[in-house]
Amino acid sequence: MDRLLVAEGESWRAPHEDELDSLTLNKPPEDAAACFCLFSVPAHMRTRFWAMLNEEASAGTGDFDEFSDDLAQFLTFKELPPPKNSVCELLVQDAHGKVRTGDVWALINFGEEPILLAWPQLHFRLVPGEGCRMTVGLPPDVVPPRKDELNVLLAIRLGRA
Amino acid sequence: MISAGQVGPLELLVIQPTPFCNLDCSYCYLPDRSNKRKMTLETLEKAFNWVFSSGLVRQPFTLLWHAGEPMVLPATFYEQATVLLERCNVSGFEVTQSFQTNATLVNDAWCDFILRRGVQVGVSVDGPDFLNDRHRVTRKGGGTLANVLRGMRLLRDHHISFDVITVLTSASLDYPDELFDFYVEHNITSVAFNVEEIEGPHVTSSLSGSGVEPRFRRFYSRFMDLALAADPPLRVREFDFAQNSISYHQQSEIRVQECRPFAILNVDYEGNFSTYSPELLGLSSPRHGSFALGNVARDSLESVLTMPRFVALDDEIRRGVELCQESCRYFPFCGGGPPGNKFFENGDFATTETLSCRLHKKATFDVALDKLERLKAVM
């Protein structure tokens, strides 16, 4: 699986089978929140996301809050309800941008290119339309895109108590 | 004794041109789907003559080619069938021909026939590949979606509109958004949901386990939110039915085709016929004997109506409807559960609730009522 890469010296490679076994689970974990969890955002939500941005850009009427509520409903259906008081934030990252991930509960790639998430010794490509719920206490770096490209992300951040 | 005037009028004529199906869906209720025999034109002509001389035809009706994959036979068979139909229909009743097909065999000749004869088409497809290809498989066990999509594309290229029937299994209930995306992506504007039922040789259903009902309601509620919010809204047969039942139940009594003798007539490839639920054709039970009541070549409607076997069957089905009426608060909106489901699940027609009732009727009705109340509240 070339979306998941492990470090080998200076370079990166696909994990060996035993490494993959130790990194993934074949059955639901006892503590689900301790796992990095992938999900796909349906096409109708991706279409609505861009329609909402276009509406905002052209007429100032894009309703981000309504979209965020719908996204939360979708995640709740998928048994990944966003934590109480969490907030959605639209992030556009350029080649020099840095994304603060310490309080991110989930990240969704709404762009058209994969986004590289980086942990020490481990990289993961988040493909377009894919989201991930973070592992508690192990926030990744979001690797900036190449020059002239943009990462378009929606972050769901833990709210302040 | 039941007289001819007390049965019908015919609303749906189901003709099985062949029991054979080129697919081998895991939940199929057809007991004889490997049988490649086909109905002869001679038998078909007898069937049409029987129908039009029976006194059952008193209004327009639908002729549905089904109970096997109808497109296994060439379009020329149906050309000849249509000529026979027109010849036998001497009073000129309006007859709408309809195909329920898996669409894998659609070609230009089919499209030409469908357009020329104004045939209605229903395509059976269960959504994206990870759902459809789990159950709707070839005889070698391979997935079928790619061929179904090719057939649907050809229909659309010829500007033929079609409805879709999706069978919901336990696996489907986790994917309302993905199903909705599938319909939108493939320009499907009208969908009907069937549930995986216990019928005939299919003796278990993935939906009969514990905890399914709340999952089903959750699925259907989510799906209807998406369908109603779409522009234009995606039409869902179950929602439309519930909406009409709610709107008109005080003006008219719900009359269920499957519960009324000879509102549906099912004719198999040999000319054997049955009534009530189409799934009963070709099956029998130790207590009832064969559910085929006669053959179009030799048995008149009058002779069937006096048969003790039919009288007992009709009585049992009527008692089942009465029990529904006495015990179920959904009866005014439903009119009685399908006899076939009662028999296959409960072993007796004079019974009430089935899996189909719980999911396909009660749950969809409750969700529709909830959505309609919400819509009313915001208007």
Chai-1 contact restraints between the chains, C-beta under 6 A:
chainA,res_idxA,chainB,res_idxB,connection_type,confidence,min_distance_angstrom,max_distance_angstrom,comment,restraint_id
A,P42,B,D177,contact,1.0,0.0,6.0,A-B,restraint_1
A,P42,B,D181,contact,1.0,0.0,6.0,A-B,restraint_2
A,A43,B,D181,contact,1.0,0.0,6.0,A-B,restraint_3
A,H44,B,D181,contact,1.0,0.0,6.0,A-B,restraint_4
A,F77,B,R222,contact,1.0,0.0,6.0,A-B,restraint_5
